[in-house]
Amino acid sequence: MSGRTKFLLDESEMPTQWYNIIPDLPEPPPPPLHPGTKQPVGPDDLAPLFPQALIAQEVSGESYIDIPDEVQDVYRLWRPSPLYRAHRLERALGTPARIYYKYEGVSPVGSHKPNTAVPQAFYNAREGVTKLTTETGAGQWGSALAFACAVFGLECEVWQVRASYDQKPYRKLMMETFGATVHPSPSDLTVSGRAVLAEHPDSTGSLGIAISEAVEMAAADPDTRYALGSVLNHVLLHQTVIGEEALKQFELAGDTPDVIVGCTGGGSNFGGLAFPFLREKLAGRMSPAIRAVEPAACPSLTRGVYAYDFGDTAGLTPLLKMHTLGHGFIPDPIHAGGLRYHGMSPLLSHIYELGLIDAVALPQQECFAAGVRFARAEGIIPAPEPTHALAECVREALRCKETGEEKVILTALCGHAHLDLPAYGAYLGGEMIDHDLPEEEIERALAELPAST
Amino acid sequence: MSGRTKFLLDESEMPTQWYNIIPDLPEPPPPPLHPGTKQPVGPDDLAPLFPQALIAQEVSGESYIDIPDEVQDVYRLWRPSPLYRAHRLERALGTPARIYYKYEGVSPVGSHKPNTAVPQAFYNAREGVTKLTTETGAGQWGSALAFACAVFGLECEVWQVRASYDQKPYRKLMMETFGATVHPSPSDLTVSGRAVLAEHPDSTGSLGIAISEAVEMAAADPDTRYALGSVLNHVLLHQTVIGEEALKQFELAGDTPDVIVGCTGGGSNFGGLAFPFLREKLAGRMSPAIRAVEPAACPSLTRGVYAYDFGDTAGLTPLLKMHTLGHGFIPDPIHAGGLRYHGMSPLLSHIYELGLIDAVALPQQECFAAGVRFARAEGIIPAPEPTHALAECVREALRCKETGEEKVILTALCGHAHLDLPAYGAYLGGEMIDHDLPEEEIERALAELPAST
């Protein structure tokens, strides 16, 4: 027996404010640009897509933003989430490292996504919006928004990447149980979808295409808005409850992280955990290495360029300065659906360019091996996305075994795999392949970047 | 905002003893009998199937049994489990009742089953057993035992009722991720399975048949034992951690339950929550009504007889005095797989005969309607089994709405539905049917009861 397993906070210790890292950075991130004028977009440009409260949060200069009571009331269904000490994994690895994981799988849909879905639905409902549209890949985000819309009485319409729609029917069933309508993307319901289908009738879709469809539908109806599950500043803002809680829980544990690892698709899980720790680091109160882990099959930070690009495939969004593989990039149908996005949060990209975090890309078989190892030791089967963070965590723990260092590692376990078990089946059945991503393929996609700005 | 949502206990408040209700009952339950001699079975009769420690617990006269440190260490991965006040469901129902639910879905496999799987695997490993066999229906029990075997380094072989094996592939994937081997039952690996297949080549199986197969395999190998996920005294004993925690949590809440409802298949979830409260009731310290809820399609308590019967279909087990529909009864393939058992825990049956609890049988559509209502209010999609308890909870809350009574209702939410979502799909798609269970069908199965004892 080796001390405490979980570090729990009382409901009364749940954060009451979100943390906005932008004022604490040495310089602000470059603004989104209007694709026509190449000028920074203003609130009016975004009004067809987002409610005023979220537009204000997107550009806020305040360091802290109050979490509305109504949102806190829903957060309390699962927050504060637990911080675990992974005693059993440590023993299985024989490492002197101390491994902690912050577990977001306790939420209604089993991931960190409701942390932002709930406030997004709340602000939309408060401003009289009656329906939200969105895209989803593996379905974590779509089910989070479906849940949040059920709570605040909004309609919810989801375009799900067809590859996932077909392979992971349980996510669709979860969204429908919460009352949402789900379409496979590309669909024939939108101009964007029909354009893709005309050229590629068998298209299995991409997040970029699904975003185009959801954006198009929202823009066409004055009572409908669009909700995005990652990438944007306000989304990362909402996720900082993860890191704020983890800071308090490390105080309970009497420990301080030396290395923080999280997986990155659009960046919200990683930013949510990392930003409050980065604040402490910028203030000189701690000095952890902070590391983003992405799939080798979709390596926007490690192999993409830092440039203005569209957030979606059809080019309907503002131009975002970010690490991108090009908005036409279609990643291999790897099993970590939430990490298959051509771009990266502009805020996180900026922080990476400032040298405040590092990044690494890992192959998926190594990630699933880490996932199985973790499951058999700790009892939780990790979602495919956080297996990337766990694989890096295992690498770091095994380096400590070599050197004898007693490093403290914190990893973001952003969800469980209950609805992604076929991916584990593929891994255990030996059907999972690590595709090489040829340089030419990246170059081809990058050639389609919008004209230099 | 309406006060606390969750009542959490610290790890240090986790129960360190299981509660054995038998010494507190006005009379002990009738013993299991050897099917040949019709005499009470002794430890030697059970030794081929169970380790000595569990056989001792099965017949123990002690009121409290210490939980080994190694078991507590694993329990701490998810225990103490939360008690919730269902504020949002109360508001949705407009009831003056106060509704609480004890949530066991936080466990590694999403149900209460690991509470007994972990000690069963521990005691077997300590006595040198290298492999456990078991049966499973929907798969909650099989995945719990697979997890527990992974923790203590045992092999695990599971016979899963074919109807569930085919319809719910995710559970099989979970068991395999934890390292278990899974066979559909009836299988051609056992005499019992081959006998069924010879007569019914398309058999979709039953828990009774799967038990026969697992028991047969365990009895044939001296290093293998069998593990049962419900029904027996030691299983209900292990589950009392649920009720012991809930008692402490009600103290935190400053409330006392007037009605306790739980679903019953074999009886372990219900007994686990109810027995510590029943102890308090027998001692005159509180006076809740305690109600078992079973499916109308498999109503062992409400329409079965109280008689000695086999626990399995092939007649390999001792004879158990219990409420039974007859060991040849094959229930409709309803969607609450864990409640499709012909019998009922002998201990719980005895307590029912003593008049200490009551029981009701509900149709499955009403149960799923309650499940959807609960999910949209509270965020957790309940497993099909506990929707039965929730449906009764809704009935009780609506009665309070009529009468204005502010009853305190406690319900056992023994698991989530992540791996049972196709059942919700069937309900939402209008494909779920409430079958009537004709009296003749029950009479036919009861005619096969073993000769009167």
Interface residues (C-beta under 8 A of the other chain):
Chain A: M1 R4 T5 K6 L8 D10 E11 D69 Q72 D73 V74 R76 L77 W78 Y84 R88 V106 S107 P108 G110 P114 F147 A150 V151 P169 Y170 L173 M174 E176 T177 F178 G179 V372 A375 R376 E378 G379 I380 I381 H418 L419 L421 P422 Y424 G425 L428
Chain B: M1 R4 T5 K6 L8 D10 E11 D69 Q72 D73 V74 R76 L77 W78 Y84 R88 V106 S107 P108 G110 P114 F147 A150 V151 P169 Y170 L173 M174 E176 T177 F178 G179 V372 A375 R376 E378 G379 I380 I381 H418 L419 L421 P422 Y424 G425 L428
